Amino acid sequence: MKANIGINEKNSLAVATILNKLLADEHVLYVKLRNYHWNIEGSNFMEMHKFYETQYGAIGEEIDEVAERIRKIGHYAEGRMKDFLKLTNLNEGNYTNDQRKQLQSLLYDHETIIREIRKNIPVVEDKYKDIGSSDFLTGLMKEHEKWAWMIRSYLG
Ligand SMILES: [Fe+2]
């Protein structure tokens, strides 16, 4: 059944495409965080092990919100790993248990997502007339800004 919420089909599909790309990025980041949570080594192992766990827990919840936002505007969420890997802007990268390399990779990913969202907010609001999604994206961007700040603080 079509969503009759005052956004035309062409516009809601364009927003859903933006959101599905973001959903792919969030999944790559989520899996990377679990990888690092498992494989981190060093004298502050437990701190980083927990920091990554807290972060993937939060990203897991964001993933659900992004997917459900796509459904709210009347479209389907991508749900296969191969689709996520095709759509994502991020790189999974090589295995590393080096804390600094892990944090640099995570910071790069968060900042990539932040720039992508920031670029899309006015497009979603002004061009596609979806203020619900632009509001949602603003909140999500702020979450990533928080994680980027925390990671940057470790990197000094
Ligand atoms: Fe665990």
Backbone and ligand atoms as CSV (ligand in chain L), in Angstrom:
chain,resi,resn,atom,element,x,y,z
A,1,MET,N,N,0.833,-1.196,0.000
A,1,MET,CA,C,0.000,0.000,0.000
A,1,MET,C,C,0.877,1.259,0.000
A,2,LYS,N,N,0.546,2.213,-0.879
A,2,LYS,CA,C,1.360,3.443,-1.005
A,2,LYS,C,C,1.189,4.345,0.216
A,3,ALA,N,N,2.284,5.009,0.590
A,3,ALA,CA,C,2.213,5.987,1.682
A,3,ALA,C,C,1.693,7.307,1.118
A,4,ASN,N,N,0.591,7.814,1.715
A,4,ASN,CA,C,0.000,9.079,1.267
A,4,ASN,C,C,0.332,10.165,2.295
A,5,ILE,N,N,1.598,10.587,2.323
A,5,ILE,CA,C,2.067,11.480,3.396
A,5,ILE,C,C,2.545,12.836,2.872
A,6,GLY,N,N,2.159,13.158,1.630
A,6,GLY,CA,C,2.466,14.488,1.106
A,6,GLY,C,C,3.836,14.640,0.478
A,7,ILE,N,N,4.489,13.523,0.204
A,7,ILE,CA,C,5.774,13.565,-0.535
A,7,ILE,C,C,5.541,12.745,-1.802
A,8,ASN,N,N,5.835,13.331,-2.967
A,8,ASN,CA,C,5.545,12.544,-4.169
A,8,ASN,C,C,6.507,11.363,-4.310
A,9,GLU,N,N,6.101,10.396,-5.117
A,9,GLU,CA,C,6.804,9.115,-5.239
A,9,GLU,C,C,8.270,9.294,-5.669
A,10,LYS,N,N,8.460,10.199,-6.615
A,10,LYS,CA,C,9.814,10.422,-7.117
A,10,LYS,C,C,10.714,10.947,-5.992
A,11,ASN,N,N,10.182,11.875,-5.217
A,11,ASN,CA,C,10.970,12.459,-4.127
A,11,ASN,C,C,11.220,11.464,-2.996
A,12,SER,N,N,10.189,10.715,-2.621
A,12,SER,CA,C,10.380,9.764,-1.511
A,12,SER,C,C,11.348,8.660,-1.919
A,13,LEU,N,N,11.333,8.286,-3.192
A,13,LEU,CA,C,12.285,7.275,-3.660
A,13,LEU,C,C,13.719,7.815,-3.631
A,14,ALA,N,N,13.868,9.075,-3.994
A,14,ALA,CA,C,15.204,9.692,-3.948
A,14,ALA,C,C,15.724,9.728,-2.509
A,15,VAL,N,N,14.844,10.038,-1.560
A,15,VAL,CA,C,15.251,10.055,-0.149
A,15,VAL,C,C,15.579,8.633,0.312
A,16,ALA,N,N,14.752,7.673,-0.082
A,16,ALA,CA,C,15.003,6.279,0.306
A,16,ALA,C,C,16.354,5.796,-0.228
A,17,THR,N,N,16.726,6.250,-1.403
A,17,THR,CA,C,18.022,5.868,-1.984
A,17,THR,C,C,19.172,6.425,-1.147
A,18,ILE,N,N,19.020,7.677,-0.710
A,18,ILE,CA,C,20.018,8.290,0.172
A,18,ILE,C,C,20.094,7.508,1.490
A,19,LEU,N,N,18.927,7.175,2.037
A,19,LEU,CA,C,18.889,6.473,3.331
A,19,LEU,C,C,19.438,5.049,3.208
A,20,ASN,N,N,19.199,4.381,2.084
A,20,ASN,CA,C,19.734,3.028,1.910
A,20,ASN,C,C,21.258,3.029,1.813
A,21,LYS,N,N,21.800,4.067,1.225
A,21,LYS,CA,C,23.263,4.198,1.175
A,21,LYS,C,C,23.830,4.400,2.590
A,22,LEU,N,N,23.126,5.202,3.351
A,22,LEU,CA,C,23.514,5.423,4.740
A,22,LEU,C,C,23.390,4.124,5.551
A,23,LEU,N,N,22.340,3.372,5.283
A,23,LEU,CA,C,22.132,2.078,5.956
A,23,LEU,C,C,23.316,1.145,5.669
A,24,ALA,N,N,23.802,1.173,4.438
A,24,ALA,CA,C,24.964,0.359,4.058
A,24,ALA,C,C,26.206,0.808,4.829
A,25,ASP,N,N,26.420,2.127,4.904
A,25,ASP,CA,C,27.581,2.654,5.639
A,25,ASP,C,C,27.521,2.248,7.114
A,26,GLU,N,N,26.338,2.345,7.691
A,26,GLU,CA,C,26.188,2.002,9.119
A,26,GLU,C,C,26.503,0.521,9.347
A,27,HIS,N,N,26.130,-0.326,8.410
A,27,HIS,CA,C,26.424,-1.755,8.561
A,27,HIS,C,C,27.920,-2.039,8.486
A,28,VAL,N,N,28.604,-1.390,7.552
A,28,VAL,CA,C,30.050,-1.608,7.433
A,28,VAL,C,C,30.742,-1.135,8.714
A,29,LEU,N,N,30.310,0.016,9.220
A,29,LEU,CA,C,30.876,0.542,10.466
A,29,LEU,C,C,30.578,-0.389,11.641
A,30,TYR,N,N,29.365,-0.923,11.679
A,30,TYR,CA,C,28.959,-1.838,12.756
A,30,TYR,C,C,29.852,-3.082,12.789
A,31,VAL,N,N,30.042,-3.687,11.616
A,31,VAL,CA,C,30.852,-4.918,11.548
A,31,VAL,C,C,32.312,-4.612,11.886
A,32,LYS,N,N,32.794,-3.454,11.420
A,32,LYS,CA,C,34.175,-3.065,11.735
A,32,LYS,C,C,34.357,-2.928,13.245
A,33,LEU,N,N,33.379,-2.326,13.914
A,33,LEU,CA,C,33.462,-2.156,15.363
A,33,LEU,C,C,33.472,-3.499,16.092
A,34,ARG,N,N,32.698,-4.458,15.599
A,34,ARG,CA,C,32.700,-5.781,16.239
A,34,ARG,C,C,34.045,-6.463,16.023
A,35,ASN,N,N,34.562,-6.344,14.820
A,35,ASN,CA,C,35.883,-6.889,14.497
A,35,ASN,C,C,36.934,-6.322,15.465
A,36,TYR,N,N,36.921,-5.000,15.632
A,36,TYR,CA,C,37.909,-4.359,16.503
A,36,TYR,C,C,37.674,-4.743,17.971
A,37,HIS,N,N,36.422,-4.843,18.372
A,37,HIS,CA,C,36.078,-5.269,19.740
A,37,HIS,C,C,36.693,-6.641,20.044
A,38,TRP,N,N,36.631,-7.517,19.065
A,38,TRP,CA,C,37.172,-8.870,19.276
A,38,TRP,C,C,38.686,-8.898,19.230
A,39,ASN,N,N,39.280,-8.130,18.344
A,39,ASN,CA,C,40.688,-8.337,18.017
A,39,ASN,C,C,41.653,-7.285,18.567
A,40,ILE,N,N,41.130,-6.296,19.288
A,40,ILE,CA,C,42.007,-5.277,19.873
A,40,ILE,C,C,43.021,-5.927,20.826
A,41,GLU,N,N,44.266,-5.439,20.801
A,41,GLU,CA,C,45.292,-5.874,21.747
A,41,GLU,C,C,45.994,-4.642,22.299
A,42,GLY,N,N,46.569,-4.768,23.465
A,42,GLY,CA,C,47.333,-3.659,24.043
A,42,GLY,C,C,47.069,-3.524,25.526
A,43,SER,N,N,47.809,-2.612,26.157
A,43,SER,CA,C,47.740,-2.493,27.617
A,43,SER,C,C,46.381,-1.971,28.089
A,44,ASN,N,N,45.678,-1.263,27.228
A,44,ASN,CA,C,44.341,-0.797,27.624
A,44,ASN,C,C,43.249,-1.583,26.898
A,45,PHE,N,N,43.524,-2.877,26.730
A,45,PHE,CA,C,42.584,-3.761,26.038
A,45,PHE,C,C,41.141,-3.575,26.515
A,46,MET,N,N,40.936,-3.649,27.824
A,46,MET,CA,C,39.552,-3.679,28.328
A,46,MET,C,C,38.817,-2.374,28.034
A,47,GLU,N,N,39.515,-1.244,28.136
A,47,GLU,CA,C,38.867,0.033,27.836
A,47,GLU,C,C,38.404,0.080,26.376
A,48,MET,N,N,39.288,-0.305,25.474
A,48,MET,CA,C,38.924,-0.251,24.053
A,48,MET,C,C,37.877,-1.303,23.713
A,49,HIS,N,N,38.006,-2.475,24.318
A,49,HIS,CA,C,37.030,-3.555,24.128
A,49,HIS,C,C,35.623,-3.045,24.489
A,50,LYS,N,N,35.538,-2.333,25.600
A,50,LYS,CA,C,34.236,-1.797,26.045
A,50,LYS,C,C,33.801,-0.589,25.208
A,51,PHE,N,N,34.751,0.271,24.866
A,51,PHE,CA,C,34.435,1.460,24.056
A,51,PHE,C,C,33.817,1.026,22.719
A,52,TYR,N,N,34.415,0.014,22.107
A,52,TYR,CA,C,33.888,-0.474,20.831
A,52,TYR,C,C,32.509,-1.121,21.020
A,53,GLU,N,N,32.349,-1.804,22.132
A,53,GLU,CA,C,31.061,-2.459,22.380
A,53,GLU,C,C,29.942,-1.431,22.555
A,54,THR,N,N,30.212,-0.394,23.316
A,54,THR,CA,C,29.216,0.671,23.511
A,54,THR,C,C,28.850,1.291,22.163
A,55,GLN,N,N,29.890,1.472,21.348
A,55,GLN,CA,C,29.687,2.133,20.066
A,55,GLN,C,C,28.898,1.259,19.089
A,56,TYR,N,N,29.217,-0.038,19.028
A,56,TYR,CA,C,28.448,-0.854,18.075
A,56,TYR,C,C,27.015,-1.069,18.569
A,57,GLY,N,N,26.823,-0.995,19.896
A,57,GLY,CA,C,25.453,-1.071,20.420
A,57,GLY,C,C,24.634,0.119,19.930
A,58,ALA,N,N,25.237,1.310,19.983
A,58,ALA,CA,C,24.548,2.532,19.538
A,58,ALA,C,C,24.322,2.508,18.029
A,59,ILE,N,N,25.330,2.080,17.288
A,59,ILE,CA,C,25.193,2.026,15.824
A,59,ILE,C,C,24.122,1.003,15.439
A,60,GLY,N,N,24.050,-0.087,16.189
A,60,GLY,CA,C,23.016,-1.109,15.932
A,60,GLY,C,C,21.617,-0.518,16.039
A,61,GLU,N,N,21.426,0.332,17.025
A,61,GLU,CA,C,20.114,0.974,17.173
A,61,GLU,C,C,19.856,1.966,16.048
A,62,GLU,N,N,20.898,2.675,15.638
A,62,GLU,CA,C,20.744,3.626,14.529
A,62,GLU,C,C,20.390,2.907,13.234
A,63,ILE,N,N,20.988,1.749,13.038
A,63,ILE,CA,C,20.703,0.941,11.844
A,63,ILE,C,C,19.201,0.675,11.755
A,64,ASP,N,N,18.628,0.283,12.884
A,64,ASP,CA,C,17.201,-0.016,12.910
A,64,ASP,C,C,16.368,1.217,12.591
A,65,GLU,N,N,16.788,2.353,13.113
A,65,GLU,CA,C,16.041,3.595,12.868
A,65,GLU,C,C,16.127,4.043,11.407
A,66,VAL,N,N,17.293,3.866,10.806
A,66,VAL,CA,C,17.440,4.245,9.388
A,66,VAL,C,C,16.524,3.357,8.528
A,67,ALA,N,N,16.583,2.052,8.777
A,67,ALA,CA,C,15.771,1.116,7.982
A,67,ALA,C,C,14.280,1.408,8.160
A,68,GLU,N,N,13.869,1.684,9.391
A,68,GLU,CA,C,12.446,1.946,9.635
A,68,GLU,C,C,12.004,3.302,9.081
A,69,ARG,N,N,12.924,4.244,9.016
A,69,ARG,CA,C,12.621,5.542,8.371
A,69,ARG,C,C,12.317,5.319,6.876
A,70,ILE,N,N,13.064,4.442,6.249
A,70,ILE,CA,C,12.827,4.130,4.827
A,70,ILE,C,C,11.419,3.546,4.656
A,71,ARG,N,N,11.034,2.666,5.573
A,71,ARG,CA,C,9.691,2.075,5.517
A,71,ARG,C,C,8.612,3.137,5.774
A,72,LYS,N,N,8.895,4.074,6.655
A,72,LYS,CA,C,7.910,5.120,6.975
A,72,LYS,C,C,7.606,6.012,5.788
A,73,ILE,N,N,8.579,6.183,4.883
A,73,ILE,CA,C,8.308,7.010,3.702
A,73,ILE,C,C,7.892,6.146,2.507
A,74,GLY,N,N,7.580,4.871,2.789
A,74,GLY,CA,C,6.927,4.039,1.777
A,74,GLY,C,C,7.821,3.192,0.902
A,75,HIS,N,N,9.068,2.968,1.331
A,75,HIS,CA,C,9.968,2.166,0.496
A,75,HIS,C,C,10.576,1.012,1.289
A,76,TYR,N,N,11.299,0.165,0.575
A,76,TYR,CA,C,11.902,-1.000,1.213
A,76,TYR,C,C,13.351,-0.733,1.591
A,77,ALA,N,N,13.725,-1.288,2.737
A,77,ALA,CA,C,15.112,-1.190,3.204
A,77,ALA,C,C,15.931,-2.321,2.598
A,78,GLU,N,N,17.156,-2.001,2.183
A,78,GLU,CA,C,18.079,-3.052,1.755
A,78,GLU,C,C,18.340,-3.954,2.959
A,79,GLY,N,N,18.586,-5.233,2.708
A,79,GLY,CA,C,18.792,-6.132,3.849
A,79,GLY,C,C,19.750,-7.271,3.570
A,80,ARG,N,N,20.569,-7.119,2.522
A,80,ARG,CA,C,21.534,-8.173,2.208
A,80,ARG,C,C,22.948,-7.603,2.236
A,81,MET,N,N,23.873,-8.395,2.773
A,81,MET,CA,C,25.267,-7.946,2.871
A,81,MET,C,C,25.820,-7.530,1.511
A,82,LYS,N,N,25.509,-8.304,0.476
A,82,LYS,CA,C,26.084,-7.961,-0.840
A,82,LYS,C,C,25.555,-6.622,-1.347
A,83,ASP,N,N,24.321,-6.281,-0.976
A,83,ASP,CA,C,23.783,-4.974,-1.368
A,83,ASP,C,C,24.468,-3.856,-0.580
A,84,PHE,N,N,24.681,-4.113,0.709
A,84,PHE,CA,C,25.361,-3.101,1.531
A,84,PHE,C,C,26.776,-2.840,1.000
A,85,LEU,N,N,27.478,-3.903,0.667
A,85,LEU,CA,C,28.862,-3.738,0.194
A,85,LEU,C,C,28.922,-3.027,-1.159
A,86,LYS,N,N,27.872,-3.199,-1.938
A,86,LYS,CA,C,27.802,-2.513,-3.233
A,86,LYS,C,C,27.511,-1.015,-3.036
A,87,LEU,N,N,26.655,-0.699,-2.062
A,87,LEU,CA,C,26.183,0.675,-1.869
A,87,LEU,C,C,27.104,1.563,-1.032
A,88,THR,N,N,27.887,0.957,-0.157
A,88,THR,CA,C,28.586,1.759,0.860
A,88,THR,C,C,29.667,2.682,0.299
A,89,ASN,N,N,29.855,3.801,1.001
A,89,ASN,CA,C,30.965,4.723,0.712
A,89,ASN,C,C,32.232,4.309,1.462
A,90,LEU,N,N,32.093,3.380,2.418
A,90,LEU,CA,C,33.202,3.054,3.314
A,90,LEU,C,C,33.985,1.833,2.841
A,91,ASN,N,N,35.207,1.704,3.366
A,91,ASN,CA,C,36.027,0.527,3.097
A,91,ASN,C,C,36.129,-0.324,4.350
A,92,GLU,N,N,36.029,-1.651,4.178
A,92,GLU,CA,C,36.191,-2.515,5.344
A,92,GLU,C,C,37.632,-2.479,5.839
A,93,GLY,N,N,38.586,-2.358,4.939
A,93,GLY,CA,C,39.995,-2.274,5.324
A,93,GLY,C,C,40.586,-3.622,5.691
A,94,ASN,N,N,41.855,-3.597,6.061
A,94,ASN,CA,C,42.556,-4.828,6.435
A,94,ASN,C,C,42.369,-5.112,7.917
A,95,TYR,N,N,42.678,-6.339,8.311
A,95,TYR,CA,C,42.656,-6.669,9.731
A,95,TYR,C,C,43.783,-5.928,10.434
A,96,THR,N,N,43.469,-5.380,11.595
A,96,THR,CA,C,44.526,-4.809,12.440
A,96,THR,C,C,44.085,-4.894,13.893
A,97,ASN,N,N,45.041,-5.184,14.794
A,97,ASN,CA,C,44.702,-5.125,16.224
A,97,ASN,C,C,45.441,-3.964,16.884
A,98,ASP,N,N,45.965,-3.069,16.039
A,98,ASP,CA,C,46.657,-1.876,16.524
A,98,ASP,C,C,45.631,-0.780,16.835
A,99,GLN,N,N,45.635,-0.322,18.075
A,99,GLN,CA,C,44.616,0.633,18.522
A,99,GLN,C,C,44.585,1.900,17.660
A,100,ARG,N,N,45.759,2.464,17.374
A,100,ARG,CA,C,45.800,3.722,16.633
A,100,ARG,C,C,45.248,3.560,15.220
A,101,LYS,N,N,45.617,2.473,14.586
A,101,LYS,CA,C,45.107,2.227,13.230
A,101,LYS,C,C,43.599,2.008,13.247
A,102,GLN,N,N,43.133,1.284,14.249
A,102,GLN,CA,C,41.691,1.055,14.368
A,102,GLN,C,C,40.964,2.386,14.535
A,103,LEU,N,N,41.468,3.212,15.455
A,103,LEU,CA,C,40.789,4.485,15.731
A,103,LEU,C,C,40.826,5.417,14.521
A,104,GLN,N,N,41.946,5.423,13.808
A,104,GLN,CA,C,42.026,6.272,12.612
A,104,GLN,C,C,41.009,5.828,11.561
A,105,SER,N,N,40.862,4.532,11.419
A,105,SER,CA,C,39.909,4.001,10.446
A,105,SER,C,C,38.466,4.345,10.854
A,106,LEU,N,N,38.176,4.209,12.149
A,106,LEU,CA,C,36.829,4.532,12.642
A,106,LEU,C,C,36.533,6.031,12.495
A,107,LEU,N,N,37.540,6.861,12.793
A,107,LEU,CA,C,37.349,8.304,12.667
A,107,LEU,C,C,37.072,8.673,11.210
A,108,TYR,N,N,37.828,8.081,10.327
A,108,TYR,CA,C,37.629,8.337,8.895
A,108,TYR,C,C,36.187,7.978,8.495
A,109,ASP,N,N,35.712,6.850,8.993
A,109,ASP,CA,C,34.354,6.400,8.644
A,109,ASP,C,C,33.286,7.337,9.221
A,110,HIS,N,N,33.419,7.674,10.497
A,110,HIS,CA,C,32.432,8.581,11.098
A,110,HIS,C,C,32.425,9.925,10.360
A,111,GLU,N,N,33.608,10.439,10.071
A,111,GLU,CA,C,33.669,11.762,9.423
A,111,GLU,C,C,33.146,11.703,7.985
A,112,THR,N,N,33.363,10.577,7.327
A,112,THR,CA,C,32.793,10.391,5.982
A,112,THR,C,C,31.265,10.412,6.053
A,113,ILE,N,N,30.717,9.690,7.031
A,113,ILE,CA,C,29.259,9.649,7.211
A,113,ILE,C,C,28.731,11.047,7.546
A,114,ILE,N,N,29.435,11.757,8.431
A,114,ILE,CA,C,29.003,13.114,8.818
A,114,ILE,C,C,28.950,14.036,7.595
A,115,ARG,N,N,29.999,14.010,6.793
A,115,ARG,CA,C,30.035,14.896,5.604
A,115,ARG,C,C,28.926,14.531,4.620
A,116,GLU,N,N,28.703,13.241,4.465
A,116,GLU,CA,C,27.664,12.759,3.549
A,116,GLU,C,C,26.273,13.209,4.033
A,117,ILE,N,N,26.019,13.043,5.320
A,117,ILE,CA,C,24.719,13.462,5.870
A,117,ILE,C,C,24.560,14.976,5.744
A,118,ARG,N,N,25.614,15.715,6.107
A,118,ARG,CA,C,25.531,17.176,6.055
A,118,ARG,C,C,25.205,17.661,4.640
A,119,LYS,N,N,25.796,17.000,3.657
A,119,LYS,CA,C,25.548,17.350,2.256
A,119,LYS,C,C,24.081,17.041,1.879
A,120,ASN,N,N,23.543,15.972,2.454
A,120,ASN,CA,C,22.206,15.522,2.054
A,120,ASN,C,C,21.048,16.222,2.767
A,121,ILE,N,N,21.298,16.776,3.945
A,121,ILE,CA,C,20.195,17.384,4.712
A,121,ILE,C,C,19.444,18.460,3.907
A,122,PRO,N,N,20.135,19.453,3.330
A,122,PRO,CA,C,19.383,20.463,2.561
A,122,PRO,C,C,18.720,19.897,1.307
A,123,VAL,N,N,19.330,18.877,0.732
A,123,VAL,CA,C,18.745,18.247,-0.466
A,123,VAL,C,C,17.422,17.559,-0.093
A,124,VAL,N,N,17.467,16.801,1.002
A,124,VAL,CA,C,16.273,16.079,1.460
A,124,VAL,C,C,15.166,17.069,1.854
A,125,GLU,N,N,15.557,18.156,2.502
A,125,GLU,CA,C,14.557,19.120,2.981
A,125,GLU,C,C,14.031,20.016,1.851
A,126,ASP,N,N,14.947,20.642,1.102
A,126,ASP,CA,C,14.527,21.654,0.122
A,126,ASP,C,C,14.132,21.056,-1.220
A,127,LYS,N,N,14.918,20.106,-1.697
A,127,LYS,CA,C,14.638,19.554,-3.022
A,127,LYS,C,C,13.539,18.484,-2.966
A,128,TYR,N,N,13.626,17.588,-1.956
A,128,TYR,CA,C,12.662,16.478,-1.900
A,128,TYR,C,C,11.521,16.694,-0.906
A,129,LYS,N,N,11.551,17.822,-0.199
A,129,LYS,CA,C,10.439,18.226,0.678
A,129,LYS,C,C,10.106,17.215,1.776
A,130,ASP,N,N,11.135,16.515,2.270
A,130,ASP,CA,C,10.913,15.533,3.338
A,130,ASP,C,C,11.552,16.052,4.627
A,131,ILE,N,N,10.797,16.874,5.356
A,131,ILE,CA,C,11.364,17.487,6.568
A,131,ILE,C,C,11.518,16.461,7.694
A,132,GLY,N,N,10.671,15.415,7.689
A,132,GLY,CA,C,10.823,14.351,8.696
A,132,GLY,C,C,12.182,13.682,8.565
A,133,SER,N,N,12.562,13.364,7.330
A,133,SER,CA,C,13.862,12.708,7.119
A,133,SER,C,C,15.025,13.664,7.357
A,134,SER,N,N,14.857,14.951,7.005
A,134,SER,CA,C,15.981,15.868,7.240
A,134,SER,C,C,16.179,16.067,8.744
A,135,ASP,N,N,15.090,16.095,9.502
A,135,ASP,CA,C,15.192,16.179,10.959
A,135,ASP,C,C,15.868,14.925,11.521
A,136,PHE,N,N,15.439,13.774,11.023
A,136,PHE,CA,C,16.028,12.499,11.450
A,136,PHE,C,C,17.532,12.472,11.143
A,137,LEU,N,N,17.890,12.907,9.944
A,137,LEU,CA,C,19.304,12.902,9.538
A,137,LEU,C,C,20.143,13.851,10.392
A,138,THR,N,N,19.541,14.980,10.791
A,138,THR,CA,C,20.264,15.920,11.650
A,138,THR,C,C,20.616,15.267,12.984
A,139,GLY,N,N,19.660,14.552,13.560
A,139,GLY,CA,C,19.903,13.852,14.825
A,139,GLY,C,C,20.991,12.795,14.670
A,140,LEU,N,N,20.923,12.057,13.572
A,140,LEU,CA,C,21.900,10.997,13.324
A,140,LEU,C,C,23.304,11.581,13.126
A,141,MET,N,N,23.372,12.705,12.406
A,141,MET,CA,C,24.667,13.355,12.183
A,141,MET,C,C,25.290,13.770,13.519
A,142,LYS,N,N,24.449,14.272,14.423
A,142,LYS,CA,C,24.950,14.699,15.730
A,142,LYS,C,C,25.506,13.517,16.526
A,143,GLU,N,N,24.882,12.359,16.397
A,143,GLU,CA,C,25.397,11.151,17.054
A,143,GLU,C,C,26.795,10.808,16.529
A,144,HIS,N,N,26.941,10.852,15.212
A,144,HIS,CA,C,28.253,10.550,14.628
A,144,HIS,C,C,29.283,11.604,15.005
A,145,GLU,N,N,28.836,12.854,15.138
A,145,GLU,CA,C,29.755,13.915,15.581
A,145,GLU,C,C,30.253,13.623,16.999
A,146,LYS,N,N,29.390,13.067,17.825
A,146,LYS,CA,C,29.780,12.709,19.195
A,146,LYS,C,C,30.850,11.616,19.179
A,147,TRP,N,N,30.621,10.572,18.398
A,147,TRP,CA,C,31.611,9.476,18.336
A,147,TRP,C,C,32.926,9.973,17.732
A,148,ALA,N,N,32.828,10.808,16.720
A,148,ALA,CA,C,34.049,11.321,16.071
A,148,ALA,C,C,34.867,12.135,17.077
A,149,TRP,N,N,34.193,12.941,17.880
A,149,TRP,CA,C,34.868,13.723,18.915
A,149,TRP,C,C,35.587,12.791,19.904
A,150,MET,N,N,34.889,11.744,20.364
A,150,MET,CA,C,35.487,10.832,21.350
A,150,MET,C,C,36.711,10.132,20.772
A,151,ILE,N,N,36.602,9.684,19.531
A,151,ILE,CA,C,37.729,8.992,18.894
A,151,ILE,C,C,38.893,9.960,18.691
A,152,ARG,N,N,38.582,11.173,18.236
A,152,ARG,CA,C,39.611,12.191,18.041
A,152,ARG,C,C,40.351,12.466,19.352
A,153,SER,N,N,39.631,12.405,20.462
A,153,SER,CA,C,40.257,12.664,21.775
A,153,SER,C,C,41.275,11.593,22.120
A,154,TYR,N,N,41.029,10.340,21.732
A,154,TYR,CA,C,42.022,9.279,21.944
A,154,TYR,C,C,43.256,9.521,21.082
A,155,LEU,N,N,43.019,10.036,19.890
A,155,LEU,CA,C,44.136,10.189,18.939
A,155,LEU,C,C,44.984,11.417,19.265
A,156,GLY,N,N,44.431,12.323,20.069
A,156,GLY,CA,C,45.183,13.513,20.514
A,156,GLY,C,C,45.555,14.411,19.367
L,1,LIG,FE,FE,31.798,-9.089,23.262
